[in-house]
Amino acid sequence: MKKISSKIYIFLVFLFLYAPIFVLIANSFNASKSRTVWTGFTLDWYVKLFNNEVILKSLLNTLIVAAIASVVSTILGTAAAIGIYKMKKIFRSLIINITYIPIMNSEMVTGVSLMLLFVALHIDLGYFTLLCAHITFCVPYVILNVLPKLRQMNRSLYDAALDLGCNPWQAFRHVVIPEIMPGIVTGFLMSLTYSIDDFTISYFTHGSTSQTLPITIYSMTRRKVSPEVNALSAIIFVVVLVILLIMNLSDIRRSKPRKKVKKGGTAE
């Protein structure tokens, strides 16, 4: 009975999470603009989507800003994590607590404060300010993902590499980086995801020519959301799903034990 109830509970949770997405995907094929009346199957909204310059430009802005911000924040966050790790315990604890503040702080406060800073410095709002804002809130996520990997690393490996003839840069590149690479990759992916998804901070720091996709969609809600947005959301969902499937399949293949090959050429 417990197994059945747990399965029903899990099914209801997944239904609650994914039912709106499936409704959105279904509406992307609806010939009518209505979200409640089905008038027939069509692909017109997908055709119109690829002819909509506003949405495509906003999507391009989002991808460019997210890519640059995630790369820069990963580099800065990794370097900061290494520096924090080498600090004394008291200062390290203090800096880590300060690093938590941008994550725990309200995005509205961060967005308004960054906007006021750029205005005070007489910097026109645009790509530069939007990129700086995204890097600002992405760096803490990288730091908090890399630091645990540094703690797990055996510090004697770095010293051993130096004793074996490596210079500090070679030891860092060939010993430290591989050890903390999972944290770096996780921080990069989190930065990329949060940058693409961000609305509040982007709203306060973007310019007239640097609108991101969430801001463009928000501006449409003042009138009526076009079914073209449904089509775009469906494409994004499918792309993310395919990427996750590929990553999971590759992990499964790597985790499978390799078959031992005998001298005669036959596998055991």
N, C-alpha and C positions, 0 to 999 in steps of 0.2 A: 504493500500500500504506500509506503514511504517513497519507493522508487517511482511509482506512478505519479504521486503528487509532486515530486521534485521535477519530473519530466514536464508535467503540465505547467508548473511554475516557470521553468526555463523557457518553454514555448511561449507563454504569455509575455515574458520579458522581451524576448526577441521580436515578437509580434508588435509590441509597443514601440520598439526601437526602429524597426524596419518597415512597418506598414505605411508611415507617411512617405518614405522614399519610394516604395512601390507605387503608391498613388500618384506621386509626382512623375514617375517614369511613364505610367499609363496615360496621364494627361498630356505628356509630350507627344503622344501619337493621336490625340483627340482632334478631330477636324474643327471642333468648336472651341471658342475661347473660354467657354464656361467650364468651371471646375466640377460641376455637378451633373451636367447633361452630356451623355456620349452620343455624338452624331455620326461617327464613322472613323475609320483608320486613315491616317495620312502621315506623310513625311515632310509636309510643307514647312513645318516649324523648324526642322533641321536645315532645310534649304535656306529659309529666311535667316536663320542664325548665322550661317557662313557668309551672308550678304549684309549683316548688320555691323557697320563699322564701329559704332559706339561700344558694343559689347566686346567685339574682337580686340579693339584697342585697349579697353580696360583689362581684358584677360592678359594681353601681352605685357601691359604695365605691371600687373600682379606677378606674373612669372619672372620678369626681369628683376624687379625689386626683391622678390623672395629668393631668387638664386644668388644675387650679389650679397644680400643681407645675411643669408645662411652661411655662405663661404667666409665672409669677413668675420662674422660673429663666432664661427667655429675656430678660426685662427686666433682671434683675440681671447676667446673663452678658454681655449686650451693653454695658451701662454699664461693667462691669469691663474688658471687652476694649478699649473706647475709652480708659479710664484707663491701662491697661497700655501701650497703643500710644504714648501721649504721654510715657511715662517715659523716662529716660535708658537707654542701652543696657545698662549693668551691672545696674541695678535691674530692667529689663524681663526680662532673661534669668533673673534670680533668681526673680521672681514666676512666670514661665512654668514653670520647673522645679518650683516649689511647687505650681502648678496641676496638674501631672502626677501628684502623689502620690495624690490621691483616686482617680484612674483606675487607677493601677498597684497601689494597695493592695488587700489582700484585703477582700471585702465583709463577711466575718465580723468582721474587726477593726473596720471602720467601724461596723457594726451594734452591736457590743458597746460600743464607745467612746461612741456616741451614746446608747445606753440608760443607761450609767453617768452620762453628763452630765445627762440628764433626771432621773435619780434623785437626783443630787447637788443639783440645783436644785429638788427637790421638785415636779416637774411630773408630773402623772398621765399615764400612757401612754394615748393615744387618737388622735383625728383630728389634733390639733395637732402632736403629736410625730411622727406618721407623715408629715404634710405637710412639716414641717421637715426630716426625714430625706431625703425625696425631693428637695426643693429643694437640699439640700446636695450630693448626688451628681450632680445634673443640671447645676448651674451650670458645672462645669469643661468639660463637653462643649460647651456654648454658647460659652464663651470660646475654646476651641480651634477652633471652626468660624468664628467671626467674625474672629479675628485675621488669618488669611491674606487675607481680603477687604479688611481695612484696609491691609495691606501692598501689595496690588495696586492700590489706589485712588490716583489722581493727586491729590496734596495741593494742587496749584495750583488744582483745581476749587473747593475750599472758599474759598480766598483770592480767587478770581475772583468768586465769589458775593457775598462781602463788599464787594469793590470796586464791584460793580454795584448796591449799595444794600440788600442783605439784611442783617438783623441776624443774630447768631450762631445763634439758634434756627431762623430761616427757612433759613439756609444748611445747617444740620445736617439739618433735615427734608427739604428738597428736593434736596440734593446728596449728603450722606453716607449717609443711610438707603437711598435707592435703590441706591447702589453696593454696600453690604454686605448688602442684602436676601437674596441667595441663601444667605449664611452664617447669617443669622438664621433663615431658614426651615429650613435643614438642622439647626441646633441645636435648634430647637423640635421637629422630628420625631424627632430622636434622644432628646430628653428625654422625649417622650411615649411612645416605644417602650420605653425602659429603665424608665420608671416603671410602665408596665402589666406589664412582664415581671418586675420585681424581686420576689425572694422573701426572700433572706437578711436584708437590712437591714430590710425590712418586718416580718419575723418578730420581730426584737428590739425594734422601736419601736412596734408596734401595740397597741391596747387590746382589751378584750373585745368592744367594739361596733364596732370599726373593722377587721375582718378583710378583707383583700383576696382576690381570687380565687385566686392561687397558694397562699396560706395555707390557704384552705378546701379546695382540691384535695389539698394535702399531708395535711391532717387526715383526708381520706377514704382515703388510701393505707394508713393504719394498719389499716383493716378491709378494704375492697374498693372499688375505684373504681367508682362507678355509671356505667352507660352514658349517663346524662344528661350526664356530663362529656364523653363522646365527641360527643354532639350539640352541646354548646356549642362545643367545639373546632372542629367542622366548620363551624358558623356563622361563627366568627371567621375561619377560613381563607378561606371564600368572600367575606366582607366585605373582607378585606385584598386578596384577588385582584382583586375588582371595582374597588377604589380604585386599585390599581396599573395596571390596564388603562385606566381612565379617564385617569389622569395621563399614561401613555405615549401614548395616542391624542391627547390635547390637545397634548403636546410635538411629536408628528409633524405635526399640523396647523399648529402655529406655525412649525415649521422649513421647511415647504413654501414655496417662493418664490411670492409673489403674482403672478398674471398681470397683465401690463400691459394697460390698456384704452385702445384707440385713440379718437380723437376721434369716430369714427363710432359708437362704442358697442360694438364687437366686440373680443373679447380676442385678444391676439396668440398 
